[in-house]
Amino acid sequence: MPDVVIAGAGVVGLAAALLLAKDRHRVTVLERDRAAPAEDPEAAWTGWQRRGVSQFRQLHYFQPRFRAIIEGELPEVAQALDRAGALRFNPVRAAPAALSAGGCPGDEAFTALTARRPVVESVLARVAADAPGITVRRGATVTRLITGTPAAAGVCHVAGVGLQDGTELRADLVVDATGRRSRLTGLLPAIGAPPPIEEREDCGFVYYARHFRGPGGSIPEVLGPILQDYGSISSLTLPADNGTWGVGLITSARDKAARALKDTACWTRVLRSLPLAAHWIDGEPLEERIVVMAGIEDRHRSFARAGRPIATGLAAAGDAWACTNPSIGRGASIGLLHVLALRDLLRTSATEDPRAFTARWEAVTLQTVEPWYRTTLGYDRHRLAEIEAAMNETSYEPGDPAWEITKALAHGASADGELFRARLRIAGVLNTPGELMAEPGLADRVKRVGGDWRDHPLPGPGRKQLLRLLGS
């Protein structure tokens, strides 16, 4: 089987290595951060340094699609996550009986297997370290690409990578899984290949987050969806492992008044004003101060120009291919969908024909994960515009039927069990909105039940009250 080099030992890179090694590929994983993961979950959280991952200790939630892929393809990882204290959380079981109807066949699909990111990544790292066919090299930075015989005139072929210490590693395929800050494709011009075509924009959101621990390993009562929109702010309440959870407030980067949220007292004051989320900060804080994350980009890379690959032998996966605002929590699930598609492609397409393989990888990417990127990007743009309209105390009326359906579904899901589950299917990366709205009668039900969403905002502060809470 071919030798595969994977750059990046994050969640997606390690999952890719495990999937490919099961098919008896020889896999080398390269990670520029030197520190090895800790075995204990709390040591991973407090002591493991991943300087190459800016959001390593930010809020994370691993959606049901992540759990479904792990359990189906990498059950040893699911078992190790269970042993490490990861939480199996099903929002249907946590919902009022009026919504859950006591449970229905198929509700198990909504179960998430989630934890803080350092815990998930340390579990994957330990499983990969013991897996046959995988070599993980930490402190190994890719500084150049090695070329091989071109697959076609004018198309460079990547045949391996060079490291900062002068080492060269030849491979039949190089996978870029270095995440949203990937620099690997920036090495293409040095071998005479054009850079990928990029769509890039600052998504415009700022995150103010804190983690907590509760007594007895329990999480707070769930009174609403994990992502809640309140005019010019949104809240995140994310259950995690070992009795911990994360709480965040999301604002627009243009909201200067909201920058006061980096102050712990101000952040606490605003959270206390949100009736559905206020009790989520009744726990022991795991950080002394508010953790702020900003400058997050929506970015998409296309590796073909006019139907012609920019290079062969290189496959970008997960956030290295495309990344979006992380508040919806889809990144890990989309990344696993992507590398699962790569595993399947390698089963049917030989790397001996690099140009055909690269063309098929581009097509598979467009089919499997591109719809999720476009859906998420559309939501980001609308939500940011809605936030900024609320900052100006005006209504946001874009005239986009897709946005109208999104808002109506969010409202209808609070009162209708079928719509509740439909929204969970989208949130859990189980079905795209397009797939769901194609189901007979569902769009009509959304409009009928949730069409009056403008008359039913979530209970929380208006803009003027929020400004008073912020001290502005």
For each residue, the residues with C-beta under 8 A, 3 or more apart:
1: 23 24 25 26
2: 25 26 171 172 173 346 351
3: 25 26 27 28 170 171 172 173
4: 20 25 26 27 28 171 172 173 174 175
5: 27 28 30 160 161 169 171 173 174 175
6: 9 13 16 17 27 28 29 30 174 175 177
7: 13 30 142 161 174 175 176 177 178 184
8: 12 13 29 30 31 176 177 178 179 182 320
9: 6 13 14 29 30 31 33 125 128 136 138
10: 13 14 53 121 177 178 179
11: 14 15 117 120 121 124 332 335 336
12: 8 15 16 177 179 317 318 319 332 335 336 338 339
13: 6 7 8 9 10 16 17 29 31 175 177 178 317
14: 9 10 11 17 18 29 121 124 125 127 128 136
15: 11 12 18 19 70 74 77 124 335 336 339
16: 6 12 13 19 20 175 177 317 339 342 343
17: 6 13 14 20 21 27 29 128 131 134 136
18: 14 15 21 22 74 77 124 127 128 131 134
19: 15 16 22 23 73 74 339 340 342 343
20: 4 16 17 23 25 27 342 343 346
21: 17 18 24 25 27 131 132 133 134
22: 18 19 73
23: 1 19 20 343 346 347
24: 1 21 133
25: 1 2 3 4 20 21 133 346
26: 1 2 3 4 133
27: 3 4 5 6 17 20 21 133 134 135
28: 3 4 5 6 134 135 136 137 169 171
29: 6 8 9 13 14 17 128 134 135 136 137
30: 5 6 7 8 9 137 140 141 142 161 163 169
31: 8 9 13 52 136 137 138 139 140
32: 52 139 140 141 142
33: 9 49 50 51 52 53 138 139
34: 138 139
35: 48 49 50 138
36: 125 138
37: 44 48 118 121 122 125 126
38: 43 44 47 48 122
39: 43 44 122 126
40: 43 44
41: 44 45 84 85 115 116 119 122 241 242
42: 45 46 242
43: 38 39 40 46 47 48
44: 37 38 39 40 41 47 48 118 119 121 122
45: 41 42 48 57 116 118 119 286
46: 42 43
47: 38 43 44
48: 35 37 38 43 44 45 118 122
49: 33 35
50: 33 35 53 56 118 121
51: 33
52: 31 32 33 178 179 181
53: 10 33 50 56 179 181
54: 58 181 293
55: 58 60 117 293 326
56: 50 53 117 118
57: 45 116 117 118 211 291
58: 54 55 117 207 209 291 293 326
59: 207 209 236 238 246 247 248 326
60: 55 114 115 116 117 120 238 240 246 329 332
61: 112 114 226 238 239 240 246 329
62: 66 67 112 113 114 115 120 329 332 333
63: 66 67 112 329 330 332 333 427 428 429
64: 67 68 109 110 111 112 424 428 429 430
65: 68 69 333 336 337 428 429 430
66: 62 63 69 70 112 113 114 332 333 336 429
67: 62 63 64 70 71 78 88 111 112 113 114
68: 64 65 71 72 109 430
69: 65 66 72 73 74 333 336 337 340
70: 15 66 67 73 74 75 77 78 81 113 336
71: 67 68 74 75 78 113
72: 68 69 75
73: 19 22 69 70 340
74: 15 18 19 69 70 71 77 78 127
75: 70 71 72 78 79
76: 79 80 127
77: 15 18 70 74 80 81 123 124 127
78: 67 70 71 74 75 81 82 113
79: 75 76 82 83
80: 76 77 83 84 123 126 127
81: 70 77 78 84 86 113 115 120 123
82: 78 79 86 88 113
83: 79 80
84: 41 80 81 115 119 122 123 241
85: 41 115 119 241 242
86: 81 82 113 114 115 119 120 123 241
87: 112 113 114 115 219 239 240 241
88: 67 82 111 112 113
89: 94 111 112 114 219 239
90: 93 94 107 108 110 111 112
91: 94 95 110 222 225 226 424
92: 95 99 100 103 104 107 110 420 421 424
93: 90 100 103 107
94: 89 90 91 221 222
95: 91 92 99 100 222 420
96: 99 100
97: 100 101 102
98: 101 415 417
99: 92 95 96 414 415 416 417 420
100: 92 93 95 96 97 103 104 107 417 420
101: 97 98 104 417
102: 97
103: 92 93 100 107
104: 92 100 101 107 417 421
105:
106: 109
107: 90 92 93 100 103 104 110 421
108: 90 111
109: 64 68 106 425 428 430
110: 64 90 91 92 107 421 424 425 428 430
111: 64 67 88 89 90 108
112: 61 62 63 64 66 67 87 88 89 90 428
113: 62 66 67 70 71 78 81 82 86 87 88
114: 60 61 62 66 67 86 87 89 238 239 240 241
115: 41 60 62 81 84 85 86 87 119 120 123 240 241 242
116: 41 45 57 60 119 120 211 240 241 244 246
117: 11 55 56 57 58 60 120 121
118: 37 44 45 48 50 56 57 121 122
119: 41 44 45 84 85 86 115 116 122 123 240 241 242
120: 11 60 62 81 86 115 116 117 123 124 332
121: 10 11 14 37 44 50 117 118 124 125
122: 37 38 39 41 44 48 84 118 119 125 126
123: 77 80 81 84 86 115 119 120 126 127
124: 11 14 15 18 77 120 121 127 128
125: 9 14 36 37 121 122 128 129 136
126: 37 39 80 122 123 129 130
127: 14 18 74 76 77 80 123 124 130 131
128: 9 14 17 18 29 124 125 131 134 136
129: 125 126 134 136
130: 126 127
131: 17 18 21 127 128 134
132: 21
133: 21 24 25 26 27
134: 17 18 21 27 28 29 128 129 131
135: 27 28 29
136: 9 14 17 28 29 31 125 128 129
137: 28 29 30 31 140
138: 9 31 33 34 35 36
139: 31 32 33 34
140: 30 31 32 137 163 164 165 167
141: 30 32 163 164
142: 7 30 32 145 161 162 163 184 187
143: 162 163 164 187
144: 161 162 187 190
145: 142 158 160 161 162 174 184 187 188 190 191 314
146: 158 159 160 161 162 168 169 170
147: 156 157 158 159 191
148: 157 158 159 160 313
149: 157 159
150: 153 154 155 156 157 312
151: 155 157 312 353 354 355 358
152: 155 312 355
153: 150
154: 150
155: 150 151 152 193 308 309 310 311 312 355
156: 147 150 188 191 192 193 311 312
157: 147 148 149 150 151 311 312 313 354
158: 145 146 147 148 161 174 191 311 312 313 314
159: 146 147 148 149 170 171 313
160: 5 145 146 148 168 169 170 171 174
161: 5 7 30 142 144 145 146 158 168 169 171 174
162: 142 143 144 145 146 166 167 168 169
163: 30 140 141 142 143 166 167 168 169
164: 140 141 143
165: 140
166: 162 163
167: 140 162 163
168: 146 160 161 162 163
169: 5 28 30 146 160 161 162 163
170: 3 146 159 160
171: 2 3 4 5 28 159 160 161 174 313
172: 2 3 4 313 351
173: 2 3 4 5 313 314 315 346 351 357
174: 4 5 6 7 145 158 160 161 171 313 314 315
175: 4 5 6 7 13 16 314 315 316 317 339 342
176: 7 8 182 184 185 314 315 316 317 320 321
177: 6 7 8 10 12 13 16 317 318 320 335 339
178: 7 8 10 13 52 181 182 183 184 320
179: 8 10 12 52 53 182 318 319 320 323
180: 296 297 299 319 320 323
181: 52 53 54 178
182: 8 176 178 179 185 316 319 320
183: 178 186 187
184: 7 142 145 176 178 187 314 316 320
185: 176 182 188 195 196 301 314 316 320
186: 183 189 195
187: 142 143 144 145 183 184 190 191
188: 145 156 185 191 193 194 195 196 310 311 314
189: 186 192 193 194 195
190: 144 145 187
191: 145 147 156 158 187 188 311
192: 156 189
193: 155 156 188 189 310 311
194: 188 189 305 310
195: 185 186 188 189 198 310
196: 185 188 301 302 303 310 316
197: 301 302 305
198: 195 299 300 301 302
199: 298 299 300
200: 297 298 299 300
201: 297 298 299
202: 253 295 296 297 298
203: 296 297 298 324 325 380 384
204: 252 253 254 384
205: 250 251 252 253 294 296 325 327 380 384
206: 250 251 252 253 255 258 259 292 293 294
207: 58 59 248 249 250 291 292 293 294 296 327
208: 248 249 250 251 261 262 267 290 291 292
209: 58 59 236 246 247 248 249 290 291 292 293
210: 246 247 248 264 267 281 285 286 287 290 291
211: 57 116 240 244 245 246 247 285 286 287
212: 244 245 246 247 280 281 282 283 284 285 286
213: 242 243 244 283 284 286
214: 217 218 219 220 243 244 245 282 283 284
215: 218 243
216: 243
217: 214 242 243
218: 214 215 243
219: 87 89 214 222 239 243 245
220: 214 237 245 279 280 282 283
221: 94 279
222: 91 94 95 219 237
223: 275 276 277 279
224: 228 276 277 414 458
225: 91 228 410 413 423 427
226: 61 91 236 237 238 239 329 427
227: 234 235 236 327 328 329 427
228: 224 225 234 235 237 274 276 277 458
229: 234 383 386 410 458
230: 233 234 235 274 457 458 460 461
231: 387 390 457 460 461 462 463 466
232: 251 252 255 258 387 388 390 391 463 466
233: 230 249 250 251 258 270 387 466
234: 227 228 229 230 249 250 251 327 383 387
235: 227 228 230 247 248 249 250 271 274 276 277
236: 59 209 226 227 246 247 248 249 250 327
237: 220 222 226 228 245 246 247 277 280
238: 59 60 61 114 226 245 246 247 248 329
239: 61 87 89 114 219 226 245
240: 60 61 87 114 115 116 119 211 244 245 246
241: 41 84 85 86 87 114 115 116 119 244
242: 41 42 85 115 119 213 217
243: 213 214 215 216 217 218 219
244: 116 211 212 213 214 240 241 286
245: 211 212 214 219 220 237 238 239 240 280 283
246: 59 60 61 116 209 210 211 212 236 237 238 240
247: 59 209 210 211 212 235 236 237 238 271 277 280 281
248: 59 207 208 209 210 235 236 238 327
249: 207 208 209 233 234 235 236 258 261 267 270 271
250: 205 206 207 208 233 234 235 236 327
251: 205 206 208 232 233 234 255 258 261 387
252: 204 205 206 232 255 258 384 387 388 391
253: 202 204 205 206 294 295
254: 204 388 391
255: 206 232 251 252 258 259 387 391
256: 259
257: 260 467 470 472
258: 206 232 233 249 251 252 255 261 470
259: 206 255 256 262
260: 257 263 266 470 471 472
261: 208 249 251 258 266 267 270 290 470
262: 208 259 266 267 289 290 292
263: 260 266 267 290
264: 210 267 268 289 290
265: 268 269
266: 260 261 262 263 269 270 469 470 471
267: 208 210 249 261 262 263 264 270 271 290
268: 264 265 271 272 281
269: 265 266 272 273 469
270: 233 249 261 266 267 273 274 461 466 469 470
271: 235 247 249 267 268 274 277 278 280 281
272: 268 269 278 281
273: 269 270 278 460 461 465 466 469
274: 228 230 235 270 271 277 278 459 460 461
275: 223 278 459 460
276: 223 224 228 235 458 459 460
277: 223 224 228 235 237 247 271 274 280
278: 271 272 273 274 275 281
279: 220 221 223 282
280: 212 220 237 245 247 271 277 283
281: 210 212 247 268 271 272 278
282: 212 214 220 279
283: 212 213 214 220 245 280
284: 212 213 214
285: 210 211 212 288
286: 45 210 211 212 213 244
287: 210 211 290 291
288: 285
289: 262 264
290: 208 209 210 261 262 263 264 267 287
291: 57 58 207 208 209 210 287
292: 206 207 208 209 262
293: 54 55 58 206 207 209 296
294: 205 206 207 253
295: 202 253
296: 180 202 203 205 207 293 325 326
297: 180 200 201 202 203 323
298: 199 200 201 202 203 323 324 325 377 380
299: 180 198 199 200 201 322 323
300: 198 199 200 321 322 373 377
301: 185 196 197 198 316 320 321 322
302: 196 197 198 305 362
303: 196 309 310 311 314 316 358 362
304: 307 308 309 310 358 359 362
305: 194 197 302 308 310
306:
307: 304
308: 155 304 305
309: 155 303 304 312 355 358 359 362
310: 155 188 193 194 195 196 303 304 305
311: 155 156 157 158 188 191 193 303 314 358
312: 150 151 152 155 156 157 158 309 354 355 357 358
313: 148 157 158 159 171 172 173 174 351 354 358
314: 145 158 173 174 175 176 184 185 188 303 311
315: 173 174 175 176 342 358 361
316: 175 176 182 184 185 196 301 303 320 321
317: 12 13 16 175 176 177 320 321 335 338 339 342
318: 12 177 179 321 323 331 334 335 338 339
319: 12 179 180 182 322 323 331 335
320: 8 176 177 178 179 180 182 184 185 301 316 317
321: 176 300 301 316 317 318 338 365 369
322: 299 300 301 319 369 370 373
323: 179 180 297 298 299 318 319 331
324: 203 298 328 330 331 373 376 377 380
325: 203 205 296 298 328 376 380
326: 55 58 59 296 329 331
327: 205 207 227 234 236 248 250
328: 227 324 325 376 379 427
329: 60 61 62 63 226 227 238 326 332 333 427
330: 63 324 333 334 372 376 429
331: 318 319 323 324 326 334 335
332: 11 12 60 62 63 66 120 329 335 336
333: 62 63 65 66 69 329 330 336 337 428 429
334: 318 330 331 337 338 369 372 373 429
335: 11 12 15 177 317 318 319 331 332 338 339
336: 11 12 15 65 66 69 70 332 333 339 340
337: 65 69 333 334 340 341 368 369 372 429
338: 12 317 318 321 334 335 341 342 365 368 369
339: 12 15 16 19 175 177 317 318 335 336 342 343
340: 19 69 73 336 337 343 344
341: 337 338 344 345 364 365 368 369
342: 16 19 20 175 315 317 338 339 345 346 361 364
343: 16 19 20 23 339 340 346 347
344: 340 341 347 348 364
345: 341 342 348 349 357 360 361 364
346: 2 20 23 25 173 342 343 349 351
347: 23 343 344
348: 344 345
349: 345 346 353 356 357 360
350: 353 357
351: 2 172 173 313 346 354 357
352:
353: 151 349 350 356 357
354: 151 157 312 313 351 357 358
355: 151 152 155 309 312 358 359
356: 349 353 359 360
357: 173 312 345 349 350 351 353 354 360 361
358: 151 303 304 309 311 312 313 315 354 355 361 362
359: 304 309 355 356 362 363
360: 345 349 356 357 363 364
361: 315 342 345 357 358 364 365
362: 302 303 304 309 358 359 365 366
363: 359 360 366 367
364: 341 342 344 345 360 361 367 368
365: 321 338 341 361 362 368 369 370
366: 362 363 370
367: 363 364 370
368: 337 338 341 364 365
369: 321 322 334 337 338 341 365 372 373
370: 322 365 366 367 373 374
371: 374 375 432 434
372: 330 334 337 369 375 376 429 432
373: 300 322 324 334 369 370 376 377
374: 370 371 377 378
375: 371 372 378 379 432 433 434
376: 324 325 328 330 372 373 379 380
377: 298 300 324 373 374 380 381
378: 374 375 381 382 402 403
379: 328 375 376 382 383 406
380: 203 205 298 324 325 376 377 383 384
381: 377 378 384 385
382: 378 379 385 386 396 398 400 403 406
383: 229 234 379 380 386 387
384: 203 204 205 252 380 381 387 388
385: 381 382 388 389 396 398
386: 229 382 383 389 390 396
387: 231 232 233 234 251 252 255 383 384 390 391
388: 232 252 254 384 385 391 392
389: 385 386 392 394 395 396
390: 231 232 386 387 393 394 396 463
391: 232 252 254 255 387 388 463
392: 388 389
393: 390 463 464
394: 389 390
395: 389 454
396: 382 385 386 389 390
397:
398: 382 385 403
399:
400: 382 403 404
401: 404 405
402: 378 405 406 433
403: 378 382 398 400 406 407
404: 400 401 407 408
405: 401 402 408 409 433 437 443 446 447
406: 379 382 402 403 409 410 433
407: 403 404 410 411 450 453
408: 404 405 411 412 446 447 449 450 451 453
409: 405 406 412 413 419 422 423 426 446 450
410: 225 229 406 407 413 414 423 450 453
411: 407 408 414 415 450 452 453 456
412: 408 409 415 416 419 445 446 449 450 453
413: 225 409 410 416 419 420 422 423 424 450
414: 99 224 410 411 420
415: 98 99 411 412 419 449
416: 99 412 413 419 420 445 449 450
417: 98 99 100 101 104 420 421
418: 421 422 442 445
419: 409 412 413 415 416 422 423 445 446 449 450
420: 92 95 99 100 413 414 416 417 423 424
421: 92 104 107 110 417 418 424 425
422: 409 413 418 419 425 426 436 442 446
423: 225 409 410 413 419 420 426 427
424: 64 91 92 110 413 420 421 427 428 430
425: 109 110 421 422 428 430 431 436
426: 409 422 423 429 430 431 432 433 436
427: 63 225 226 227 328 329 423 424
428: 63 64 65 109 110 112 333 424 425
429: 63 64 65 66 330 333 334 337 372 426
430: 64 65 68 109 110 424 425 426
431: 425 426 435 436
432: 371 372 375 426 435 436
433: 375 402 405 406 426 436 437
434: 371 375 437 438
435: 431 432 438 439
436: 422 425 426 431 432 433 439 442
437: 405 433 434 442 443 446
438: 434 435
439: 435 436 442
440:
441: 444 445
442: 418 422 436 437 439 445 446
443: 405 437 446 447
444: 441 447 448
445: 412 416 418 419 441 442 448 449
446: 405 408 409 412 419 422 437 442 443 449 450 451
447: 405 408 443 444 450 451
448: 444 445 451
449: 408 412 415 416 419 445 446
450: 407 408 409 410 411 412 413 416 419 446 447 453
451: 408 446 447 448
452: 411 455 456
453: 407 408 410 411 412 450 456
454: 395 457
455: 452
456: 411 452 453
457: 230 231 454 460
458: 224 228 229 230 276
459: 274 275 276
460: 230 231 273 274 275 276 457
461: 230 231 270 273 274 465 466 469
462: 231 465 466
463: 231 232 390 391 393 466 467
464: 393 467 468
465: 273 461 462 468 469
466: 231 232 233 270 273 461 462 463 469 470
467: 257 463 464 470 472
468: 464 465 471 472
469: 266 269 270 273 461 465 466
470: 257 258 260 261 266 270 466 467
471: 260 266 468
472: 257 260 467 468
